[in-house]
Structure formats: structure tokens, C-alpha cells
Amino acid sequence: MKSNFIKGMITLVSLGLFLTSCEDDDKLPVDFDDLNVSGAPFIQIINQSGDASVDLFNPAASSWTREYQVVSLEDGEDVTRVELYVSYTDNTVPEGTTIMATAESLYQAFDASVFSDTGIYPTFSVDYNGQEVLDLLGLNIADIAGTDAFNFRWDVITDRGTFTDVSANFDNQSADHTITATVVCLLDETLFTGMYRINQVNPGPFGNTWEEDLVVEVTAVSSTIREFSAIYLPQFAIGNGPAPFQFELVCDQVVIPSAQGSGLQCANGITFGPPATANAMFDFTDESIITIKFTEDEAGDCGPPGEPTITLTKV
């Protein structure tokens, strides 16, 4: 059945009726009348410094700062206290085991007396540190692994009660009541970069995802994120240009961000994302080869999604 589906798709592609390039005018404006006006107080990030991540190699050096403003119908004056809680999620449990976060612990708290009142709304700053969080939760390095996560959640306290998980609010603003810090292994940005050859190990739903034996340049977007650009489905000669594809090297796993555009669409756009099964593994001491497993056409825009595998071999 898959071969019949692909043959049918190729016929339509040749007629120029099936896949088209994505255009910016596909995006629709926000209908602000549909937003929920709850009037509940919330906090909002206004400045930030550092990535929200915990380096497995050096959690004590894993620090980031966020500056928040306290927003309410009373300009934040009714907020008496904010509390920051943290829990831990072990994402590397054996297959078939339910992934659950630990119980929350109070990490930091700020009374209104320490808020700054230099602007329209009160503000305060928070310094996060990986080692502090480990100590608070009774964890050590041996207890955590790449892709595990620390979940931070705020409570906003007023005389009317405690508010959390607030999203769309008045004045079309959004709350920043949660932060997730993923466990990573920070790499030298010169590692796993340079010229690599693409080889398809398992095909995608439409055949080869990119040109076989294509040599691409892998560049560093950050300590752990790498990127290359290539033309998606070049065998159909649709006329689309190269599109970027990102993957993250998280300790020993190759993690694929979701909703990555391919440059082609049938209706809403073909995107790449994480595999439905386990991530591909890699050896951070050997940059000669990278195996990447991902989902192609996540939302089934042109048919059932597939889970191809490719290798990148350094040349």
C-alpha cells in the first residue's frame, strides 16, 4: 500500500498540484476578541540572561537569570508574595515505565517588600543555579542523565487567593509561570561541525528525505544544537530551496526539535520532529559519525508520518 501511495504522490507532484512551497501569507492574524480576559494576576519575563539548562558535566556553573514583572488589574499592588517551586522528571526510565515528576519543593520566594517599583508594574529578578536545585531535591550527578528535566512553577499570591498556570489574560498578555530546564552536556562549539555526508539508512514516507551522498556543512547554533541546510525531496524537482534542519546533542542522545519546517506543504506544511520511538544515540568523544532518527511529516500533512534514519559521516 505504501508503494501505491508514493506512486500516486509522484504523479501529482509531476503535475505541480500536490506539494507547494510554504508562503508567509499562509499565516492568519490573531483574533484578539477570542482571547480569554480573566483578570487574574500573573508574572511575565521582561529580561533574561543565560540558557535554562543544567550541564551534567558542571551543574554548579549552570546559572541563568530571569527578570519578571508582576501584572494585575491593580498594577501588581495586590500581589503580596510569589513562590517558585521545582520538581524533577526522569526522562530516561526503562521503556514501558510511566514518566512522572517528583513532588515539588519550594526553591525561592519573594515578598512584595523586595519588589522594585521603578516602572508601571513591580519587578524582581531571580538567579537560578543547577547545583542548588540538585541539592534541594537530594540528587547528585549520578542520578540524572541527558534529556531529564527540572520543572519550575510559580505561585502568585494575593488576598484573593493563589494563582498559577495563567495563560491568555487581559491586554492580550501571557504569563510566564513555568520554566523547564533540561539536563544537557555542554560541548565545545567546534565539535561535531564541518563537512558531513548524508546517507539514508531508513527511508521516509516519500523516499529519501535529502539527496543521497550530499555533503552539507554542519554548523553550531549553540553548545549543543547543530544545523545543516539541504533541499527536501530533491528527487521530485519541485523547485524549493534549501531549508535548515536542527538537531541537539544531549549527552548521549540526538534530540530533534519539533515543528521544523521543510519548505514544502500539501495543506499546512510538512514538518520534522522527534521520533515516536527512542532517540538515536551518539558518542560525544567521536565526531566522525552522527546518527539521526526523526519523524517526517509530523502532522500527516501529505499522508501518514514516517520515521526515517540518516547518518552524517564526516568528510
KELOKOL-178803 format. One record per residue (C-alpha): x, z, y negated; residue in one letter. Coordinates in Angstrom, 2 decimals. Example, Ala and Ser with C-alpha at 12.3 -4.5 7.8 and 13.67 -1.06 7.14 Angstrom:
// KELOKOL-178803
{{12.30,7.80,4.50},'a'}
{{13.67,7.14,1.06},'s'}
This chain:
// KELOKOL-178803
{{0.00,0.00,0.00},'m'}
{{2.83,0.78,-2.42},'k'}
{{4.33,-2.71,-1.92},'s'}
{{0.94,-4.31,-2.73},'n'}
{{0.68,-2.15,-5.83},'f'}
{{4.16,-3.18,-7.01},'i'}
{{3.50,-6.88,-6.36},'k'}
{{0.30,-6.67,-8.36},'g'}
{{2.09,-4.92,-11.17},'m'}
{{4.85,-7.53,-11.30},'i'}
{{2.24,-10.29,-11.61},'t'}
{{0.62,-8.56,-14.55},'l'}
{{3.98,-7.89,-16.19},'v'}
{{4.85,-11.55,-15.98},'s'}
{{1.66,-12.31,-17.92},'l'}
{{2.59,-9.74,-20.55},'g'}
{{-0.66,-7.87,-20.00},'l'}
{{0.44,-4.72,-18.20},'f'}
{{3.32,-2.93,-19.90},'l'}
{{3.86,-2.91,-23.64},'t'}
{{6.36,-1.26,-25.92},'s'}
{{5.34,2.06,-27.45},'c'}
{{4.42,1.95,-31.14},'e'}
{{4.30,4.72,-33.74},'d'}
{{0.75,3.76,-34.74},'d'}
{{-0.48,4.98,-31.34},'d'}
{{-0.33,8.50,-32.79},'k'}
{{-3.59,9.82,-34.23},'l'}
{{-3.83,12.13,-37.26},'p'}
{{-4.68,15.78,-36.73},'v'}
{{-8.37,16.61,-37.24},'d'}
{{-7.94,19.83,-39.15},'f'}
{{-11.68,20.51,-39.03},'d'}
{{-11.29,21.19,-35.30},'d'}
{{-8.70,23.94,-35.78},'l'}
{{-9.80,27.48,-34.96},'n'}
{{-9.89,29.73,-38.04},'v'}
{{-9.60,33.17,-36.51},'s'}
{{-8.24,35.15,-39.46},'g'}
{{-6.14,37.29,-37.10},'a'}
{{-2.69,38.41,-38.38},'p'}
{{0.34,36.72,-36.89},'f'}
{{4.08,36.24,-37.36},'i'}
{{5.86,32.96,-37.96},'q'}
{{9.52,31.90,-37.71},'i'}
{{10.87,30.75,-41.08},'i'}
{{14.62,30.67,-40.33},'n'}
{{16.66,30.62,-37.14},'q'}
{{20.27,30.65,-36.02},'s'}
{{21.62,30.13,-32.50},'g'}
{{20.05,28.91,-29.27},'d'}
{{17.66,31.18,-27.39},'a'}
{{19.65,31.24,-24.14},'s'}
{{21.72,33.66,-22.07},'v'}
{{25.12,32.44,-20.90},'d'}
{{25.70,33.53,-17.31},'l'}
{{29.44,33.44,-17.97},'f'}
{{29.25,35.66,-21.07},'n'}
{{25.88,37.33,-21.80},'p'}
{{27.40,39.64,-24.42},'a'}
{{28.26,36.60,-26.55},'a'}
{{24.73,35.18,-26.16},'s'}
{{23.19,36.03,-29.51},'s'}
{{20.60,34.39,-31.72},'w'}
{{18.72,35.40,-34.86},'t'}
{{15.19,34.68,-36.00},'r'}
{{13.65,35.49,-39.37},'e'}
{{9.88,35.99,-39.35},'y'}
{{7.17,36.24,-41.97},'q'}
{{4.07,38.35,-41.44},'v'}
{{0.90,36.40,-42.26},'v'}
{{-2.66,37.68,-42.59},'s'}
{{-5.74,37.35,-44.77},'l'}
{{-4.36,40.32,-46.69},'e'}
{{-0.95,38.65,-47.17},'d'}
{{0.57,40.74,-44.40},'g'}
{{-0.05,44.03,-46.17},'e'}
{{-2.39,45.23,-43.43},'d'}
{{0.30,44.92,-40.71},'v'}
{{1.80,48.34,-40.07},'t'}
{{4.19,47.55,-37.21},'r'}
{{5.42,44.74,-34.94},'v'}
{{6.76,45.29,-31.42},'e'}
{{8.91,42.94,-29.33},'l'}
{{8.61,43.10,-25.53},'y'}
{{10.71,41.35,-22.91},'v'}
{{10.30,40.57,-19.21},'s'}
{{12.39,38.65,-16.68},'y'}
{{11.36,35.75,-14.45},'t'}
{{13.45,34.91,-11.38},'d'}
{{13.01,31.14,-11.01},'n'}
{{15.42,30.84,-8.08},'t'}
{{13.40,32.65,-5.42},'v'}
{{13.19,31.15,-1.91},'p'}
{{10.83,28.20,-1.53},'e'}
{{7.26,29.34,-0.92},'g'}
{{7.75,32.62,-2.79},'t'}
{{5.44,33.26,-5.75},'t'}
{{7.34,33.32,-9.05},'i'}
{{6.31,36.31,-11.14},'m'}
{{7.71,38.01,-14.21},'a'}
{{8.79,41.65,-14.11},'t'}
{{6.95,44.30,-16.07},'a'}
{{7.56,44.18,-19.82},'e'}
{{9.90,46.58,-21.62},'s'}
{{9.92,47.34,-25.34},'l'}
{{13.04,45.66,-26.76},'y'}
{{12.71,46.19,-30.53},'q'}
{{10.12,47.43,-33.02},'a'}
{{9.83,47.20,-36.79},'f'}
{{7.64,49.33,-39.06},'d'}
{{6.24,47.86,-42.25},'a'}
{{8.64,50.07,-44.21},'s'}
{{11.57,47.79,-43.24},'v'}
{{9.83,44.53,-44.19},'f'}
{{11.19,42.61,-47.17},'s'}
{{8.61,41.83,-49.86},'d'}
{{10.51,39.20,-51.86},'t'}
{{8.06,36.36,-51.12},'g'}
{{4.36,35.74,-50.61},'i'}
{{4.43,37.38,-47.18},'y'}
{{6.56,40.27,-45.84},'p'}
{{9.59,39.15,-43.81},'t'}
{{12.00,40.68,-41.29},'f'}
{{14.93,39.49,-39.18},'s'}
{{15.67,40.06,-35.50},'v'}
{{19.02,39.84,-33.72},'d'}
{{18.65,39.04,-30.01},'y'}
{{21.50,39.68,-27.52},'n'}
{{21.72,38.73,-23.86},'g'}
{{23.68,41.76,-22.70},'q'}
{{21.29,44.14,-24.46},'e'}
{{18.39,42.56,-22.61},'v'}
{{20.17,42.78,-19.24},'l'}
{{20.93,46.46,-19.84},'d'}
{{17.37,47.20,-20.93},'l'}
{{15.90,45.59,-17.79},'l'}
{{18.51,47.13,-15.47},'g'}
{{20.01,43.78,-14.50},'l'}
{{23.58,42.59,-14.09},'n'}
{{25.16,39.14,-13.81},'i'}
{{24.83,39.12,-10.03},'a'}
{{21.03,39.48,-10.38},'d'}
{{20.49,36.32,-12.46},'i'}
{{21.04,32.60,-11.97},'a'}
{{20.62,29.35,-13.86},'g'}
{{17.03,28.49,-14.91},'t'}
{{15.95,32.15,-14.72},'d'}
{{14.21,33.19,-17.91},'a'}
{{13.73,36.12,-20.27},'f'}
{{10.28,36.16,-21.85},'n'}
{{9.89,37.72,-25.30},'f'}
{{6.43,38.56,-26.69},'r'}
{{5.33,40.09,-29.98},'w'}
{{2.51,42.54,-30.71},'d'}
{{1.25,42.62,-34.30},'v'}
{{-0.35,45.97,-35.08},'i'}
{{-2.88,46.74,-37.84},'t'}
{{-5.57,49.36,-38.38},'d'}
{{-7.98,46.86,-36.81},'r'}
{{-6.05,46.70,-33.55},'g'}
{{-3.16,44.93,-31.82},'t'}
{{-2.90,41.15,-31.89},'f'}
{{-0.84,38.86,-29.68},'t'}
{{-0.89,35.29,-28.30},'d'}
{{-2.37,33.99,-31.56},'v'}
{{-2.17,30.19,-31.93},'s'}
{{-4.10,27.96,-34.35},'a'}
{{-5.02,30.12,-37.33},'n'}
{{-6.20,29.87,-40.91},'f'}
{{-4.41,27.50,-43.33},'d'}
{{-3.54,25.34,-40.29},'n'}
{{-0.60,27.57,-39.41},'q'}
{{0.65,28.59,-35.96},'s'}
{{2.02,31.81,-34.57},'a'}
{{5.47,32.31,-33.05},'d'}
{{4.59,35.25,-30.81},'h'}
{{6.67,34.18,-27.82},'t'}
{{10.24,33.03,-27.12},'i'}
{{11.69,32.09,-23.74},'t'}
{{15.46,32.41,-23.28},'a'}
{{16.75,30.50,-20.25},'t'}
{{19.85,31.51,-18.31},'v'}
{{22.49,28.81,-18.75},'v'}
{{26.19,28.31,-18.06},'c'}
{{27.72,27.03,-21.27},'l'}
{{30.11,24.14,-20.70},'l'}
{{32.87,22.60,-22.78},'d'}
{{31.17,19.70,-24.57},'e'}
{{33.89,17.32,-23.39},'t'}
{{32.94,17.88,-19.74},'l'}
{{30.51,15.51,-18.00},'f'}
{{30.83,12.93,-20.78},'t'}
{{32.25,9.43,-20.93},'g'}
{{31.51,6.28,-18.96},'m'}
{{29.41,6.60,-15.79},'y'}
{{27.96,4.04,-13.36},'r'}
{{24.27,4.30,-12.41},'i'}
{{23.31,3.89,-8.76},'n'}
{{19.74,4.26,-7.46},'q'}
{{19.57,6.47,-4.35},'v'}
{{15.76,6.59,-4.08},'n'}
{{13.60,4.03,-5.95},'p'}
{{10.97,4.90,-8.48},'g'}
{{7.32,3.79,-8.30},'p'}
{{8.23,0.37,-9.73},'f'}
{{11.59,-0.17,-8.02},'g'}
{{14.91,0.55,-9.71},'n'}
{{14.50,2.71,-12.79},'t'}
{{17.54,1.25,-14.55},'w'}
{{19.89,-1.64,-13.76},'e'}
{{21.93,-1.03,-10.61},'e'}
{{25.67,-0.51,-11.26},'d'}
{{25.01,-0.34,-15.01},'l'}
{{27.81,1.51,-16.82},'v'}
{{26.50,3.84,-19.53},'v'}
{{28.10,6.29,-21.90},'e'}
{{27.09,9.91,-21.32},'v'}
{{27.33,12.00,-24.48},'t'}
{{26.95,15.72,-25.19},'a'}
{{23.87,16.74,-27.17},'v'}
{{24.77,20.43,-26.78},'s'}
{{26.88,22.59,-24.49},'s'}
{{24.55,21.91,-21.55},'t'}
{{22.48,18.86,-22.49},'i'}
{{23.78,15.35,-21.77},'r'}
{{22.24,12.00,-22.67},'e'}
{{22.62,8.29,-21.93},'f'}
{{20.63,5.26,-23.06},'s'}
{{19.51,2.35,-20.89},'a'}
{{16.76,-0.26,-20.69},'i'}
{{13.90,0.91,-18.47},'y'}
{{12.75,-1.56,-15.77},'l'}
{{15.06,-4.41,-16.90},'p'}
{{14.09,-6.46,-13.83},'q'}
{{10.75,-7.30,-15.48},'f'}
{{12.37,-8.68,-18.69},'a'}
{{9.65,-7.16,-20.87},'i'}
{{11.84,-7.10,-23.98},'g'}
{{12.05,-3.34,-24.51},'n'}
{{15.31,-1.94,-25.82},'g'}
{{17.42,0.97,-24.53},'p'}
{{15.75,4.39,-24.53},'a'}
{{17.57,7.75,-24.35},'p'}
{{17.34,9.89,-21.21},'f'}
{{18.41,13.55,-21.27},'q'}
{{19.34,15.99,-18.52},'f'}
{{20.55,19.58,-18.71},'e'}
{{23.37,21.02,-16.60},'l'}
{{22.20,24.57,-15.92},'v'}
{{24.84,26.43,-13.92},'c'}
{{24.44,24.53,-10.62},'d'}
{{21.22,22.60,-11.25},'q'}
{{20.41,19.37,-13.06},'v'}
{{17.27,20.14,-15.06},'v'}
{{15.14,17.34,-16.55},'i'}
{{13.14,17.98,-19.74},'p'}
{{9.52,16.84,-19.58},'s'}
{{7.74,14.17,-21.63},'a'}
{{10.77,11.95,-22.21},'q'}
{{9.66,8.55,-23.43},'g'}
{{10.70,5.42,-21.54},'s'}
{{9.85,2.87,-24.22},'g'}
{{7.08,1.32,-22.09},'l'}
{{3.41,2.04,-21.58},'q'}
{{0.25,0.90,-19.88},'c'}
{{-2.05,3.17,-21.90},'a'}
{{-0.43,6.26,-23.37},'n'}
{{3.21,5.87,-22.37},'g'}
{{5.38,6.19,-19.27},'i'}
{{7.39,9.40,-19.43},'t'}
{{10.10,11.08,-17.39},'f'}
{{10.10,14.75,-16.44},'g'}
{{11.26,17.31,-13.89},'p'}
{{10.85,16.61,-10.17},'p'}
{{7.93,18.06,-8.25},'a'}
{{10.42,19.29,-5.65},'t'}
{{13.70,21.17,-6.15},'a'}
{{16.14,20.12,-8.85},'n'}
{{19.28,18.20,-7.89},'a'}
{{22.41,20.34,-7.64},'m'}
{{25.84,19.76,-9.17},'f'}
{{29.30,21.33,-9.12},'d'}
{{30.38,22.32,-12.62},'f'}
{{34.04,22.12,-11.51},'t'}
{{33.68,18.43,-10.54},'d'}
{{32.55,15.97,-13.22},'e'}
{{33.20,12.87,-11.10},'s'}
{{29.58,12.57,-9.93},'i'}
{{26.18,13.80,-11.12},'i'}
{{23.02,13.55,-9.02},'t'}
{{19.76,13.38,-10.98},'i'}
{{16.28,13.79,-9.49},'k'}
{{13.24,13.40,-11.71},'f'}
{{9.61,12.35,-11.95},'t'}
{{8.93,8.84,-13.22},'e'}
{{5.58,8.16,-14.94},'d'}
{{4.65,11.85,-15.07},'e'}
{{1.02,11.36,-16.08},'a'}
{{0.39,8.33,-13.87},'g'}
{{0.07,6.03,-16.89},'d'}
{{0.65,2.90,-14.78},'c'}
{{-0.06,4.22,-11.30},'g'}
{{0.92,7.15,-9.10},'p'}
{{4.06,9.01,-10.27},'p'}
{{7.26,8.68,-8.27},'g'}
{{10.32,10.86,-7.72},'e'}
{{13.45,8.70,-7.85},'p'}
{{17.04,9.91,-7.45},'t'}
{{20.05,8.37,-9.13},'i'}
{{23.76,9.17,-9.20},'t'}
{{26.11,8.88,-12.13},'l'}
{{29.68,8.19,-10.99},'t'}
{{32.50,8.49,-13.50},'k'}
{{34.45,5.27,-14.05},'v'}
